[in-house]
Amino acid sequence: MKKTGRSEGNMWVKIIRSLVIAAGVGIVLCAGLMAVSAWAIVSLQYIPRNAIPALIIGIIAISSLVSGFIAAKMMGKRGLFIGAGCGALLCFLFWAAVLCFGGNGSLQGVLTRIPIFLLGGSLGGYLASFKKRR
């Protein structure tokens, strides 16, 4: 049986759609968690400066894990790779936002956050690909 380009094209559309929707959810979740943590920092009136980068990395990990989970659930298969792709897309979007808004996109900051985005997204995709065995 001869394969047509339609099924392959539909698969790519499904992959891109799931990545974009899941990345949007991840961005909204990250913004919400950042807002809650900013409110908590202001309410406490004291937080050690060393705790802020760790808090940011934790929020990045949670948002990429959730977005990788959502992307893999939408796709239904290949969870690890779809989650890693979603983590890479989130990393690129956050890096572009830092550059657009005049932040200093230091190489050290980028290099420490890339593995966190990729691992969080991959772990979320992997967790979404589990099926219950009966």
N, C-alpha and C positions, 0 to 999 in steps of 0.2 A: 504494500500500500504506500502510495506516495504522500509525503508530508507536504502540506501547503504552508506558506509563510504566515497565514492568518493565526495559527495556533501559537507559533513562536512570537509573533507580534503581540498577541493577547497576553502572553506570559510576561513580556517585558513591560507592557502597560500595567499589568497587575503588580509587578515588582516596584515600578516607579511610584504608582499610586500608594502602595502600602508604605514605602519609605517616606514619601512626602507627608502623608497624614500622620504617621507615627513621629516624624521629626517635629511637626507642628505641635503635637501633644507634648512632646518632650520639652520644647521651648516654653510652652505655656506653663508646664509643671515646674520647670526650672525658675521661671520668673516668679511664680507664686511662692516657691520655697525661699527664693532670695528675699522677697518682700517680707515674708514671715520672719526670717532670720534677722533682717534689718530692724524690724519692729522689736524683736526680742533683744537685740543688742542695745537699742535705744532705751528700752524699758529697764534693762539691767544697769545701765549707766556705767558699767565697767565690764570689760572683757579683755583678756590678754591679747595683745597684737598677734602673737603666734597662733592663736586659735582661729583667726579669720581665714587664712589659706586652707587650713584643714577643713573648716566648715564649707568653704567653696568647693573643695575637691569632693567632699561627701555629697553635696547637692548635685554636682555634675555626675557622680556615679549613680545616684538614685534616678535622676532624670534620664540618663542614657539606658539604664537597665529597664525602666518602664517603657521607653520608646522602642527598644529592641524587642521587648515582650509583645507589645502591640503590633509591631510590624510582622513578627513571626506568626502571631495568631491570625492576622489578616491574610497572610500568604498561605498558611497551612502546611508548608513544608520548607525544607532547607533553613531551619530556624537559626542555626549558628551563623551561616553566611549572611542571611538577611539582617540579623541583629548587628553583625559587624559592619555591614553597609550602612545601617541606620546610625550607628555610632560614628562612623566616618563622616556621614552627612551632617550630623550634629556638630562634630568637631569643626568642620569647614564653615558651617554657618556661624558658630560662635567666634571663630577666628576672624571671619569677615566682619562681624559686628564690632569686634575690638578695633580692627583697623579703620572701619568707617567712622566710629565715634571718637577717634583720636586717642585711644588708649595706647600704651606702649606694649606692643605685641612682642615682648622679649622672647628670645629663643628658648631660654630656660623655662619660661611659663608655658610655652607651646609644647615643648618636648615632654614636660611632665604631665600635661593634660591629654595628649593624644592617646597614650596607652589606657588611660582611665576611661575615655570615651569608647575606645574599641573594646576593652574588656567588659565594661558595663553593658554595652549593646549586645555583645556576643553572649554574655551570661543570660541576659534577658531573653534573647532568641533561643538559647539552648533550653531554658526553663519552659518556654512556651511550646517547645516541640515534644515534650513528654506526653505520652498517651497512657491512660490507665489500662492496665492489663487485667483481663477478667479470667 
